Amino acid sequence: MAVAVAVLAACILTLLAPPPAHAAGGGGRCAGESFSANRAYAACNDLPRLGASVHWTYDRATGDLSVAFVAAPAAPGGWVAWALNPSGDGMAGAQALVAGTFSSDGSAGTAWAVRTYNVSGYALGEPGPIAFPASDLAAELGADGRVRIFGRLGLGAAGYGGGVVLNQVWQVGAAVSSGGVPAPHAMGADNLAAKAKLDLLRATTAAAGADSATKKRNIHGVLNAVSWGVLLPMGAIFARYLKTFQAADPAWFYLHVTCQLIGYAVGVSGWATGIQLGKESKGVTYTDHRNIGIAVFALGTLQVLALFLRPKKEHKYRVYWNMYHHSVGYTVIGLGIVNIFKGMNILGVEQRWRTAYIAAVCVLLIAAATLEAVTWAVVLRRRKAESKTFNSASNGHLPHSV
């Protein structure tokens, strides 16, 4: 048990740790980037998501921004996009440069080209003019499989004036339809958090809402992992195995109830944070994860309420209550663990921490299997001893033959 808790604690500390710093102002991978046509830029940043980078030269006097954005499409034949957002830090309101294999008439083609999009909602919409003059637009596919978008943006003419800290968003997709429409991008954690502040003068990026949103998701995941994924299984183990030992009565009951009530309370907090995240993520729904979460919460609540209807041991309905309690309890634990792994997939948790949680679950399973064997041995030994006692007592009271 202690090992499982220690492993989970390591996962928790890692999930809550701040993300690693990314290179800025000529450091990191972006500094070694070279471009065709002798293009060169004064500053660059490695962006914190999707393996992308942005390069730029900013003329504060004229408000002109020469920019190059570099990212790999999600799949061959996909698309990449970079945008500035004058009105917010997300997709809605973004003034986007989208590169794909478009033909001259906007349909799917073979040559890489750039289209501009004024994104008004949570769909890309149709290509058209954006809020600031865009010129010198071009795109090319590099030998490394990454796409370069080039362009010049007239930020001064757009009313940015002396504003030098901008909202930027970027994205990658897997396909362009035969009609030249970029297919929707994936909804993974990196895709949803691909946004940052861009300081044109200091040449640094700072996540714009991404760190906050990621932290909320991590808290949601940690609360649910601790509750449904560790505390409830531990409580079930206490109840099933410790009560076999007479010396553990009634301690096993209090350990069981304590684990389950604390686990349920923490689980309610995790469920509430999930509801809040759902409200904040308009247009993004993880149907299976949400539905399983609702089922786990509902069944867990029934388990807690059932405590108030628990018959006494000698009551004729106690056996039915036990059947209900055990079946619902194990269902909650099973669904909870499944949903934790679904949540890890959504968060894009690193494989090492996924492996660590698998190790924690395995420790619980090994502990349960070991205690199963031990308790069965104790029960069989006890039954054998009781049988011998009964036989001895019976033989000692047989009537003497006449």
C-alpha angles and dihedrals in degrees: 000000000000090000092052092050092046092051091048091048089056090052091050094051091049095047091051095044115107116260117264118270116260128220118270141183101015098331129113130022096327091065091068095052119118128192138206124255091035091285113170133176135203098225142014142186134201102227118228097238140048094010091277133146136194127210126190151165116208124198104200093189094059100023091234118149119197107196142181121190121195127194140134118247115245088248137358108287091026131119142244130209140191126186147173117222116206094183107039147350099260141062099285108087095016118148098214139196108203122190122200142133094284124161123224091269093051098257125118113291141154104258122079115245139163127242126187122227131189098208110208100174141353095309125071095235124190125329115259145126119322131215096270132039112273122196142160090038116177141147135197139179114236128215088253091063094252124123124229120210116197129189150136119236125196100219094167092057089050092060098256088123109166094352108126103167107078137180111243129184130182137184146178130213138193105228149016115215124235087259092058096256117140109237117237114277124242120274098227123137093261092050093050093047097046097121135097147158115267117207105199095195103039094040095224135125126213122185110257106216090326095103091046094048092044091050090052091050091048091050089050090051095046094049092051094044091052095045110036094019104047117003097049094048089048091051090051091051091052092051097045100044113021094057088065088072113073092210090061094059120139094002091075090058094053092045090050095048093044093052093046096046094046090044091051092048092050090044091054088054090050091048091049092051088050091054090050092049089051091054092049094048101069113189092013118103129168096197101185094044092048095047094047089048091053091048092049092049093047094048091044090053090051089052092055093046090048089065088072090054096047109135122220117268094257095047115115092231095052092093091057092047089052091051091051094044095050097044095047092043095053090044091055091050094048095047091044093056092046090052092049089060091047088052090051089055091051093048092046091231114193114261093243092061092044086053090049092055091047087053090052091051090047090053089054091048093048090048090050093047092048093048090046090058093043095048093047089052090050092048094048092047090050093049091049091051091048090049092053091048092049093049092048092049091047094049091049092059100045111126115253115252115251 
